[in-house]
């Protein structure tokens, strides 16, 4: 018998080929693992630098909100000590960070730049965050105990109506309503979702959990300012320890501070009015003062449910003319700062009422105010006296508060070098 035999050396060749492949792959795997390790470490250091930058933004936020003096200083263009990329903070393990705080880009805004650097590989990450003082941002009327604006001839323009309690609107398709309670006559769902006008939620919002808190005004500031101002042109003192009644004209911008009630309130008045008690206004036409009022650049958001009204009454921006629908209340569009409208407000400034506020109960046409109305009690604007109320962003932004309430406008990462000399 003849046996079939395989050629000698075939197995050896296979082994040699396998060893050759292994000799090529193993170094590649080692290099790959080494590079992966390096990239993992780099990513870890980069993440550490990012967290350091985040810590810097939080530290800057606390610096801005810890004192109203700091916020005011930044708004006036002053530089806070250690917050001009001139100090390296190393209070956290793993690296350090440097911070810049400047005003802008818009009024009542501040820009924070925070640069984080890890201590081992010197990885750098940078964050730019913009905050805005939002004590009364875009709010025309805030009634803490509730708001009743059910008068058929009442109009609130350019700002929203907000309350932690129920709001009774007047049936107009503007402005926007934001309530932590019920929007009377509109919300049939109660606390069950959805709690807004469908499908866009552009008009009313009930049981809204993020209603802003009541601004904490610096009453001592306004009181001492009124006391120092002496006698108003109407012959009455700017500061009253008790009640006050009737008309008082004052257009020099000095604040009024009334410890009690102000009944039959009338003007015209330019400046902040603080009434710790109740305020009532007279029937009939009220005395106003002609003002070419700048339209707030985000006023258009109050008319998303009444777009044709906005376009025909207030819009002078060619880019918006001819649009058939509002861009949406979360759109970043801002109208030109040059847009204005002629009005004749009784009060050109902010109003704070510690009790209830009752508007005119009948009579002629009046523009009640061009400002921001804050009422600790209940707002009653349920008459048929053709009253108009205009929101002023200038009046809202000029409120003196004991604490700063900031909301984040934007957040972005950018590329920067570590500050020289640190």
DRENDO-1510 file (C-alpha; in Angstrom, 1 decimal, always signed):
<recs>
REC; n; res; u; v; w
REC; 1; UNK; +0.0; +0.0; +0.0 .
REC; 2; UNK; +1.1; +3.5; -0.8 .
REC; 3; UNK; +0.5; +6.2; +1.9 .
REC; 4; UNK; -0.4; +9.8; +0.8 .
REC; 5; UNK; +1.8; +12.3; +2.6 .
REC; 6; UNK; +1.5; +16.1; +2.9 .
REC; 7; UNK; +4.4; +18.1; +1.7 .
REC; 8; UNK; +6.9; +18.7; +4.4 .
REC; 9; UNK; +7.1; +22.2; +6.0 .
REC; 10; UNK; +3.5; +23.3; +5.2 .
REC; 11; UNK; +2.6; +23.6; +8.9 .
REC; 12; UNK; +5.8; +25.5; +9.6 .
REC; 13; UNK; +4.9; +28.0; +6.9 .
REC; 14; UNK; +1.5; +28.6; +8.4 .
REC; 15; UNK; +3.1; +29.2; +11.8 .
REC; 16; UNK; +5.6; +31.6; +10.3 .
REC; 17; UNK; +2.8; +33.6; +8.6 .
REC; 18; UNK; +0.8; +33.8; +11.9 .
REC; 19; UNK; +3.9; +35.0; +13.7 .
REC; 20; UNK; +4.5; +37.6; +11.0 .
REC; 21; UNK; +1.0; +38.9; +11.2 .
REC; 22; UNK; +1.2; +39.0; +15.0 .
REC; 23; UNK; +4.5; +40.9; +14.9 .
REC; 24; UNK; +2.7; +43.5; +12.7 .
REC; 25; UNK; -0.5; +43.8; +14.7 .
REC; 26; UNK; +0.8; +43.7; +18.2 .
REC; 27; UNK; +2.9; +46.9; +17.9 .
REC; 28; UNK; -0.1; +48.6; +16.2 .
REC; 29; UNK; -2.4; +47.5; +19.1 .
REC; 30; UNK; +0.2; +48.8; +21.6 .
REC; 31; UNK; +0.4; +52.1; +19.9 .
REC; 32; UNK; -3.3; +52.3; +19.6 .
REC; 33; UNK; -3.7; +51.6; +23.3 .
REC; 34; UNK; -1.1; +54.2; +24.2 .
REC; 35; UNK; -2.8; +56.8; +22.0 .
REC; 36; UNK; -6.2; +55.9; +23.5 .
REC; 37; UNK; -4.7; +56.3; +27.0 .
REC; 38; UNK; -3.3; +59.7; +26.0 .
REC; 39; UNK; -6.6; +60.8; +24.5 .
REC; 40; UNK; -8.5; +59.5; +27.5 .
REC; 41; UNK; -6.2; +61.5; +29.8 .
REC; 42; UNK; -6.5; +64.6; +27.6 .
REC; 43; UNK; -10.3; +64.3; +27.6 .
REC; 44; UNK; -10.3; +63.9; +31.3 .
REC; 45; UNK; -8.1; +67.0; +31.7 .
REC; 46; UNK; -10.3; +68.9; +29.2 .
REC; 47; UNK; -13.4; +67.9; +31.2 .
REC; 48; UNK; -11.7; +69.1; +34.4 .
REC; 49; UNK; -10.9; +72.4; +32.8 .
REC; 50; UNK; -14.5; +72.7; +31.6 .
REC; 51; UNK; -15.8; +72.1; +35.2 .
REC; 52; UNK; -13.3; +74.7; +36.5 .
REC; 53; UNK; -14.7; +77.2; +33.9 .
REC; 54; UNK; -18.3; +76.3; +35.1 .
REC; 55; UNK; -17.2; +77.0; +38.7 .
REC; 56; UNK; -15.9; +80.4; +37.6 .
REC; 57; UNK; -19.3; +81.3; +36.1 .
REC; 58; UNK; -21.0; +80.3; +39.3 .
REC; 59; UNK; -18.6; +82.4; +41.4 .
REC; 60; UNK; -19.2; +85.4; +39.1 .
REC; 61; UNK; -23.0; +84.9; +39.4 .
REC; 62; UNK; -22.7; +85.0; +43.2 .
REC; 63; UNK; -20.5; +88.1; +43.0 .
REC; 64; UNK; -23.1; +89.9; +41.0 .
REC; 65; UNK; -26.1; +88.9; +43.2 .
REC; 66; UNK; -24.4; +89.2; +46.6 .
REC; 67; UNK; -24.9; +92.9; +46.6 .
REC; 68; UNK; -26.9; +95.4; +44.5 .
REC; 69; UNK; -23.9; +97.7; +44.7 .
REC; 70; UNK; -21.8; +95.2; +42.7 .
REC; 71; UNK; -24.5; +95.0; +40.0 .
REC; 72; UNK; -24.9; +98.8; +39.8 .
REC; 73; UNK; -21.1; +99.2; +39.6 .
REC; 74; UNK; -20.8; +96.8; +36.7 .
REC; 75; UNK; -23.7; +98.5; +34.9 .
REC; 76; UNK; -21.8; +101.8; +35.3 .
REC; 77; UNK; -18.8; +100.3; +33.6 .
REC; 78; UNK; -16.7; +99.8; +36.7 .
REC; 79; UNK; -14.4; +96.8; +37.1 .
REC; 80; UNK; -14.9; +94.6; +40.2 .
REC; 81; UNK; -11.6; +93.7; +42.0 .
REC; 82; UNK; -10.2; +90.3; +40.8 .
REC; 83; UNK; -12.8; +90.0; +38.0 .
REC; 84; UNK; -10.9; +91.4; +35.1 .
REC; 85; UNK; -9.0; +88.2; +34.2 .
REC; 86; UNK; -6.4; +89.6; +36.6 .
REC; 87; UNK; -6.5; +86.9; +39.2 .
REC; 88; UNK; -6.1; +83.1; +39.2 .
REC; 89; UNK; -8.5; +81.4; +41.5 .
REC; 90; UNK; -7.2; +78.0; +42.8 .
REC; 91; UNK; -9.8; +77.2; +45.5 .
REC; 92; UNK; -10.7; +74.0; +43.7 .
REC; 93; UNK; -8.5; +70.9; +43.3 .
REC; 94; UNK; -7.3; +70.0; +39.8 .
REC; 95; UNK; -6.6; +73.4; +38.5 .
REC; 96; UNK; -7.4; +77.1; +38.5 .
REC; 97; UNK; -9.7; +79.6; +36.7 .
REC; 98; UNK; -9.8; +83.3; +35.9 .
REC; 99; UNK; -13.0; +85.5; +35.5 .
REC; 100; UNK; -14.0; +88.6; +33.7 .
REC; 101; UNK; -17.3; +90.5; +34.5 .
REC; 102; UNK; -18.4; +93.3; +32.2 .
REC; 103; UNK; -21.7; +95.1; +31.4 .
REC; 104; UNK; -23.8; +94.4; +28.3 .
REC; 105; UNK; -24.2; +93.6; +25.6 .
REC; 106; UNK; -27.6; +95.2; +26.3 .
REC; 107; UNK; -28.9; +97.4; +29.2 .
REC; 108; UNK; -29.3; +95.6; +32.5 .
REC; 109; UNK; -27.2; +92.7; +31.3 .
REC; 110; UNK; -23.7; +91.4; +32.3 .
REC; 111; UNK; -21.3; +89.2; +30.5 .
REC; 112; UNK; -19.2; +86.7; +32.3 .
REC; 113; UNK; -16.1; +85.1; +30.7 .
REC; 114; UNK; -14.6; +82.2; +32.7 .
REC; 115; UNK; -11.4; +80.4; +31.7 .
REC; 116; UNK; -10.6; +77.1; +33.4 .
REC; 117; UNK; -7.2; +75.4; +33.2 .
REC; 118; UNK; -6.3; +72.0; +34.7 .
REC; 119; UNK; -3.0; +71.8; +36.6 .
REC; 120; UNK; -1.4; +68.8; +34.9 .
REC; 121; UNK; -1.6; +69.1; +31.1 .
REC; 122; UNK; -2.7; +72.8; +31.0 .
REC; 123; UNK; -5.9; +72.0; +29.1 .
REC; 124; UNK; -8.0; +75.2; +28.7 .
REC; 125; UNK; -11.7; +75.6; +28.4 .
REC; 126; UNK; -13.6; +78.9; +28.2 .
REC; 127; UNK; -17.3; +79.8; +28.8 .
REC; 128; UNK; -19.1; +83.1; +27.9 .
REC; 129; UNK; -22.4; +83.6; +29.8 .
REC; 130; UNK; -24.8; +86.5; +29.6 .
REC; 131; UNK; -27.2; +87.3; +32.5 .
REC; 132; UNK; -30.0; +89.8; +32.7 .
REC; 133; UNK; -31.6; +91.5; +35.7 .
REC; 134; UNK; -35.1; +90.2; +35.4 .
REC; 135; UNK; -36.9; +91.7; +38.3 .
REC; 136; UNK; -39.7; +93.0; +36.1 .
REC; 137; UNK; -38.6; +92.0; +32.6 .
REC; 138; UNK; -41.5; +92.4; +30.1 .
REC; 139; UNK; -44.0; +92.5; +32.9 .
REC; 140; UNK; -46.5; +95.5; +32.7 .
REC; 141; UNK; -48.6; +94.5; +35.7 .
REC; 142; UNK; -47.8; +92.2; +38.6 .
REC; 143; UNK; -50.6; +91.7; +41.1 .
REC; 144; UNK; -49.5; +89.4; +44.0 .
REC; 145; UNK; -53.0; +88.8; +45.4 .
REC; 146; UNK; -54.6; +88.6; +41.9 .
REC; 147; UNK; -55.4; +90.7; +38.9 .
REC; 148; UNK; -58.9; +91.7; +37.5 .
REC; 149; UNK; -58.6; +93.5; +34.2 .
REC; 150; UNK; -62.0; +92.6; +32.9 .
REC; 151; UNK; -63.1; +96.1; +31.9 .
REC; 152; UNK; -64.4; +96.2; +28.4 .
REC; 153; UNK; -62.4; +99.3; +27.4 .
REC; 154; UNK; -59.2; +98.5; +29.2 .
REC; 155; UNK; -56.0; +98.0; +27.2 .
REC; 156; UNK; -52.6; +96.8; +28.5 .
REC; 157; UNK; -49.8; +97.3; +25.9 .
REC; 158; UNK; -46.2; +96.2; +25.4 .
REC; 159; UNK; -45.9; +94.1; +28.6 .
REC; 160; UNK; -47.5; +91.0; +30.1 .
REC; 161; UNK; -49.8; +90.6; +33.2 .
REC; 162; UNK; -48.4; +88.2; +35.9 .
REC; 163; UNK; -49.8; +86.9; +39.2 .
REC; 164; UNK; -49.1; +84.0; +41.6 .
REC; 165; UNK; -52.9; +84.0; +41.9 .
REC; 166; UNK; -55.9; +84.1; +39.6 .
REC; 167; UNK; -56.1; +86.5; +36.6 .
REC; 168; UNK; -59.4; +87.6; +35.1 .
REC; 169; UNK; -58.7; +89.0; +31.6 .
REC; 170; UNK; -60.9; +91.3; +29.6 .
REC; 171; UNK; -61.3; +89.3; +26.4 .
REC; 172; UNK; -58.7; +91.1; +24.3 .
REC; 173; UNK; -56.2; +88.9; +22.4 .
REC; 174; UNK; -53.3; +90.7; +24.0 .
REC; 175; UNK; -51.1; +91.0; +26.1 .
REC; 176; UNK; -49.9; +87.7; +27.5 .
REC; 177; UNK; -51.2; +86.4; +30.8 .
REC; 178; UNK; -49.0; +84.3; +33.2 .
REC; 179; UNK; -50.7; +82.9; +36.4 .
REC; 180; UNK; -49.6; +80.4; +39.0 .
REC; 181; UNK; -53.4; +80.0; +39.5 .
REC; 182; UNK; -56.3; +80.1; +37.1 .
REC; 183; UNK; -56.9; +82.2; +34.0 .
REC; 184; UNK; -60.6; +82.8; +34.8 .
REC; 185; UNK; -62.9; +82.1; +31.9 .
REC; 186; UNK; -60.3; +80.4; +29.7 .
REC; 187; UNK; -58.7; +77.5; +31.5 .
REC; 188; UNK; -61.1; +74.6; +31.7 .
REC; 189; UNK; -58.5; +72.0; +32.6 .
REC; 190; UNK; -57.6; +73.3; +36.0 .
REC; 191; UNK; -54.2; +72.0; +37.1 .
REC; 192; UNK; -54.2; +69.3; +34.5 .
REC; 193; UNK; -52.1; +69.8; +31.4 .
REC; 194; UNK; -52.3; +71.6; +29.0 .
REC; 195; UNK; -52.7; +74.9; +30.8 .
REC; 196; UNK; -52.3; +77.4; +27.9 .
REC; 197; UNK; -54.0; +78.5; +24.7 .
REC; 198; UNK; -53.4; +75.8; +22.1 .
REC; 199; UNK; -51.7; +75.1; +19.9 .
REC; 200; UNK; -48.9; +77.7; +20.4 .
REC; 201; UNK; -49.3; +78.9; +24.0 .
REC; 202; UNK; -48.8; +82.5; +22.9 .
REC; 203; UNK; -51.5; +84.1; +24.9 .
REC; 204; UNK; -52.4; +82.8; +28.4 .
REC; 205; UNK; -50.6; +80.4; +30.8 .
REC; 206; UNK; -52.3; +79.1; +33.9 .
REC; 207; UNK; -50.9; +77.1; +36.8 .
REC; 208; UNK; -47.5; +78.2; +35.5 .
REC; 209; UNK; -44.8; +77.1; +37.9 .
REC; 210; UNK; -42.2; +79.6; +36.9 .
REC; 211; UNK; -44.0; +82.8; +37.7 .
REC; 212; UNK; -41.3; +85.2; +38.8 .
REC; 213; UNK; -41.2; +86.3; +42.5 .
REC; 214; UNK; -42.3; +89.7; +43.6 .
REC; 215; UNK; -39.3; +92.1; +43.3 .
REC; 216; UNK; -37.9; +93.1; +46.7 .
REC; 217; UNK; -37.7; +96.9; +46.3 .
REC; 218; UNK; -35.3; +98.9; +48.4 .
REC; 219; UNK; -37.9; +100.8; +50.3 .
REC; 220; UNK; -35.4; +102.5; +52.5 .
REC; 221; UNK; -33.7; +104.0; +49.4 .
REC; 222; UNK; -37.0; +105.4; +48.1 .
REC; 223; UNK; -38.1; +106.6; +51.5 .
REC; 224; UNK; -34.8; +108.5; +52.2 .
REC; 225; UNK; -34.8; +109.9; +48.6 .
REC; 226; UNK; -38.4; +111.2; +49.0 .
REC; 227; UNK; -37.6; +112.7; +52.4 .
REC; 228; UNK; -34.5; +114.5; +51.0 .
REC; 229; UNK; -36.5; +115.8; +48.1 .
REC; 230; UNK; -38.7; +118.1; +50.3 .
REC; 231; UNK; -41.7; +119.7; +48.7 .
REC; 232; UNK; -43.1; +118.8; +45.2 .
REC; 233; UNK; -44.2; +121.5; +42.8 .
REC; 234; UNK; -47.8; +120.8; +43.8 .
REC; 235; UNK; -47.1; +122.0; +47.3 .
REC; 236; UNK; -47.2; +118.6; +49.0 .
REC; 237; UNK; -44.2; +116.8; +50.4 .
REC; 238; UNK; -42.7; +113.9; +48.4 .
REC; 239; UNK; -42.7; +111.9; +51.7 .
REC; 240; UNK; -46.0; +111.5; +53.5 .
REC; 241; UNK; -46.1; +109.8; +56.9 .
REC; 242; UNK; -49.8; +109.2; +56.5 .
REC; 243; UNK; -52.4; +109.3; +53.8 .
REC; 244; UNK; -52.5; +111.6; +50.7 .
REC; 245; UNK; -55.4; +112.6; +48.4 .
REC; 246; UNK; -55.8; +114.3; +45.1 .
REC; 247; UNK; -53.6; +115.6; +42.3 .
REC; 248; UNK; -50.0; +116.3; +42.6 .
REC; 249; UNK; -48.0; +117.3; +39.5 .
REC; 250; UNK; -44.2; +116.6; +39.5 .
REC; 251; UNK; -42.1; +116.1; +36.4 .
REC; 252; UNK; -38.6; +116.4; +37.8 .
REC; 253; UNK; -38.1; +112.6; +38.3 .
REC; 254; UNK; -38.1; +112.7; +42.2 .
REC; 255; UNK; -39.8; +109.7; +43.9 .
REC; 256; UNK; -42.9; +109.9; +46.0 .
REC; 257; UNK; -43.2; +107.7; +49.2 .
REC; 258; UNK; -46.6; +107.5; +50.9 .
REC; 259; UNK; -46.8; +105.5; +54.1 .
REC; 260; UNK; -50.6; +105.3; +53.9 .
REC; 261; UNK; -53.2; +105.4; +51.1 .
REC; 262; UNK; -53.3; +107.7; +48.1 .
REC; 263; UNK; -56.9; +108.3; +47.2 .
REC; 264; UNK; -58.1; +110.2; +44.0 .
REC; 265; UNK; -54.6; +109.8; +42.7 .
REC; 266; UNK; -53.8; +112.0; +39.7 .
REC; 267; UNK; -50.8; +113.6; +38.0 .
REC; 268; UNK; -48.9; +114.0; +35.8 .
REC; 269; UNK; -45.9; +112.6; +37.6 .
REC; 270; UNK; -42.5; +111.6; +36.3 .
REC; 271; UNK; -40.6; +109.3; +38.6 .
REC; 272; UNK; -41.3; +106.3; +40.9 .
REC; 273; UNK; -44.3; +106.3; +43.1 .
REC; 274; UNK; -44.3; +104.1; +46.3 .
REC; 275; UNK; -47.6; +103.8; +48.2 .
REC; 276; UNK; -47.5; +101.4; +51.1 .
REC; 277; UNK; -51.3; +101.4; +51.5 .
REC; 278; UNK; -54.1; +101.4; +48.9 .
REC; 279; UNK; -54.4; +103.5; +45.8 .
REC; 280; UNK; -57.5; +104.7; +44.0 .
REC; 281; UNK; -57.9; +106.9; +41.0 .
REC; 282; UNK; -60.7; +109.4; +40.2 .
REC; 283; UNK; -63.5; +108.9; +37.7 .
REC; 284; UNK; -63.3; +110.8; +34.4 .
REC; 285; UNK; -60.2; +111.9; +32.4 .
REC; 286; UNK; -56.9; +112.0; +34.2 .
REC; 287; UNK; -54.1; +114.5; +33.6 .
REC; 288; UNK; -51.3; +113.1; +31.5 .
REC; 289; UNK; -48.1; +114.4; +30.0 .
REC; 290; UNK; -47.1; +114.0; +26.3 .
REC; 291; UNK; -44.3; +111.4; +25.8 .
REC; 292; UNK; -42.7; +110.1; +22.7 .
REC; 293; UNK; -42.3; +106.7; +24.3 .
REC; 294; UNK; -39.7; +104.1; +23.0 .
REC; 295; UNK; -41.4; +100.8; +22.3 .
REC; 296; UNK; -39.7; +98.0; +24.2 .
REC; 297; UNK; -37.7; +95.9; +21.8 .
REC; 298; UNK; -39.5; +92.7; +22.9 .
REC; 299; UNK; -43.0; +94.3; +23.0 .
REC; 300; UNK; -44.0; +92.3; +19.9 .
REC; 301; UNK; -44.1; +89.1; +22.0 .
REC; 302; UNK; -47.3; +90.4; +23.6 .
REC; 303; UNK; -49.1; +90.3; +20.3 .
REC; 304; UNK; -48.4; +86.8; +19.0 .
REC; 305; UNK; -52.1; +86.0; +19.4 .
REC; 306; UNK; -53.0; +89.4; +18.0 .
REC; 307; UNK; -50.4; +89.9; +15.3 .
REC; 308; UNK; -52.3; +92.1; +12.9 .
REC; 309; UNK; -53.0; +94.5; +15.8 .
REC; 310; UNK; -49.3; +94.9; +16.4 .
REC; 311; UNK; -48.4; +95.3; +12.8 .
REC; 312; UNK; -51.0; +98.0; +12.2 .
REC; 313; UNK; -50.5; +99.9; +15.4 .
REC; 314; UNK; -46.8; +99.8; +16.4 .
REC; 315; UNK; -44.5; +98.1; +13.9 .
REC; 316; UNK; -42.3; +100.4; +11.8 .
REC; 317; UNK; -39.7; +97.7; +11.1 .
REC; 318; UNK; -39.6; +96.9; +7.4 .
REC; 319; UNK; -38.2; +93.4; +8.1 .
REC; 320; UNK; -41.4; +92.5; +10.0 .
REC; 321; UNK; -43.9; +94.3; +7.7 .
REC; 322; UNK; -45.9; +91.8; +5.6 .
REC; 323; UNK; -45.3; +88.9; +8.0 .
REC; 324; UNK; -48.4; +86.8; +8.4 .
REC; 325; UNK; -47.5; +85.3; +11.7 .
REC; 326; UNK; -45.6; +86.1; +14.9 .
REC; 327; UNK; -42.1; +84.5; +15.0 .
REC; 328; UNK; -43.0; +82.9; +18.4 .
REC; 329; UNK; -42.5; +84.1; +22.0 .
REC; 330; UNK; -39.1; +82.4; +22.3 .
REC; 331; UNK; -37.7; +83.9; +19.2 .
REC; 332; UNK; -34.6; +86.2; +19.8 .
REC; 333; UNK; -35.7; +88.9; +17.4 .
REC; 334; UNK; -35.5; +92.5; +18.8 .
REC; 335; UNK; -37.2; +95.4; +17.2 .
REC; 336; UNK; -35.2; +98.6; +16.3 .
REC; 337; UNK; -34.5; +100.7; +19.4 .
REC; 338; UNK; -35.7; +103.8; +17.3 .
REC; 339; UNK; -39.3; +102.7; +17.3 .
REC; 340; UNK; -41.5; +104.9; +19.4 .
REC; 341; UNK; -45.2; +105.9; +20.0 .
REC; 342; UNK; -46.8; +109.1; +21.2 .
REC; 343; UNK; -48.7; +108.7; +24.5 .
REC; 344; UNK; -49.8; +110.9; +27.4 .
REC; 345; UNK; -49.3; +108.9; +30.6 .
REC; 346; UNK; -50.5; +110.1; +34.1 .
REC; 347; UNK; -47.4; +108.4; +35.5 .
REC; 348; UNK; -44.1; +108.1; +33.6 .
REC; 349; UNK; -42.3; +105.7; +35.9 .
REC; 350; UNK; -42.8; +102.6; +38.1 .
REC; 351; UNK; -45.7; +102.2; +40.6 .
REC; 352; UNK; -45.6; +100.1; +43.7 .
REC; 353; UNK; -48.7; +99.7; +45.8 .
REC; 354; UNK; -48.5; +97.9; +49.1 .
REC; 355; UNK; -52.3; +97.3; +49.3 .
REC; 356; UNK; -54.9; +97.2; +46.6 .
REC; 357; UNK; -55.0; +99.2; +43.4 .
REC; 358; UNK; -58.3; +100.4; +41.9 .
REC; 359; UNK; -58.3; +102.1; +38.6 .
REC; 360; UNK; -60.9; +104.6; +37.2 .
REC; 361; UNK; -64.5; +103.4; +37.4 .
REC; 362; UNK; -65.9; +105.3; +34.5 .
REC; 363; UNK; -65.5; +108.5; +32.5 .
REC; 364; UNK; -63.1; +109.7; +29.8 .
REC; 365; UNK; -60.1; +108.3; +28.1 .
REC; 366; UNK; -56.8; +108.2; +30.0 .
REC; 367; UNK; -53.4; +106.7; +29.7 .
REC; 368; UNK; -52.8; +105.5; +33.3 .
REC; 369; UNK; -49.1; +104.9; +33.1 .
REC; 370; UNK; -46.0; +104.3; +31.1 .
REC; 371; UNK; -44.0; +102.1; +33.5 .
REC; 372; UNK; -44.2; +98.9; +35.6 .
REC; 373; UNK; -47.0; +98.4; +38.1 .
REC; 374; UNK; -46.3; +96.1; +41.1 .
REC; 375; UNK; -49.2; +95.6; +43.5 .
REC; 376; UNK; -48.8; +93.6; +46.7 .
REC; 377; UNK; -52.6; +93.3; +47.0 .
REC; 378; UNK; -55.2; +93.0; +44.3 .
REC; 379; UNK; -55.3; +94.9; +41.0 .
REC; 380; UNK; -58.8; +96.1; +40.0 .
REC; 381; UNK; -58.9; +97.4; +36.5 .
REC; 382; UNK; -62.5; +96.3; +35.6 .
REC; 383; UNK; -64.1; +99.6; +34.5 .
REC; 384; UNK; -65.4; +100.9; +31.2 .
REC; 385; UNK; -63.4; +104.1; +31.3 .
REC; 386; UNK; -61.2; +103.6; +28.2 .
REC; 387; UNK; -58.0; +103.2; +30.3 .
REC; 388; UNK; -54.6; +102.3; +28.6 .
REC; 389; UNK; -51.5; +101.1; +30.4 .
REC; 390; UNK; -48.1; +100.9; +28.7 .
REC; 391; UNK; -45.1; +98.9; +29.9 .
REC; 392; UNK; -41.8; +100.7; +30.0 .
REC; 393; UNK; -38.6; +98.7; +30.0 .
REC; 394; UNK; -36.7; +101.7; +31.2 .
REC; 395; UNK; -38.9; +102.1; +34.3 .
REC; 396; UNK; -38.6; +98.3; +35.0 .
REC; 397; UNK; -34.9; +98.3; +34.7 .
REC; 398; UNK; -34.4; +101.3; +36.9 .
REC; 399; UNK; -36.1; +99.8; +39.9 .
REC; 400; UNK; -33.9; +99.8; +43.0 .
REC; 401; UNK; -34.0; +96.4; +44.7 .
REC; 402; UNK; -32.4; +94.8; +47.7 .
REC; 403; UNK; -31.5; +91.7; +45.7 .
REC; 404; UNK; -30.7; +91.1; +42.1 .
REC; 405; UNK; -32.8; +88.5; +40.3 .
REC; 406; UNK; -30.8; +87.3; +37.3 .
REC; 407; UNK; -31.9; +85.1; +34.4 .
REC; 408; UNK; -29.5; +83.5; +31.9 .
REC; 409; UNK; -29.8; +84.9; +28.4 .
REC; 410; UNK; -27.1; +82.9; +26.6 .
REC; 411; UNK; -24.4; +80.3; +27.2 .
REC; 412; UNK; -21.6; +79.4; +24.8 .
REC; 413; UNK; -18.1; +78.0; +24.7 .
REC; 414; UNK; -15.3; +79.8; +23.0 .
REC; 415; UNK; -11.6; +79.5; +22.4 .
REC; 416; UNK; -9.3; +81.7; +24.5 .
REC; 417; UNK; -5.7; +81.6; +25.8 .
REC; 418; UNK; -4.9; +81.6; +29.5 .
REC; 419; UNK; -4.4; +85.3; +30.6 .
REC; 420; UNK; -0.8; +86.5; +30.3 .
REC; 421; UNK; +0.9; +87.0; +33.6 .
REC; 422; UNK; -1.3; +84.6; +35.7 .
</recs>
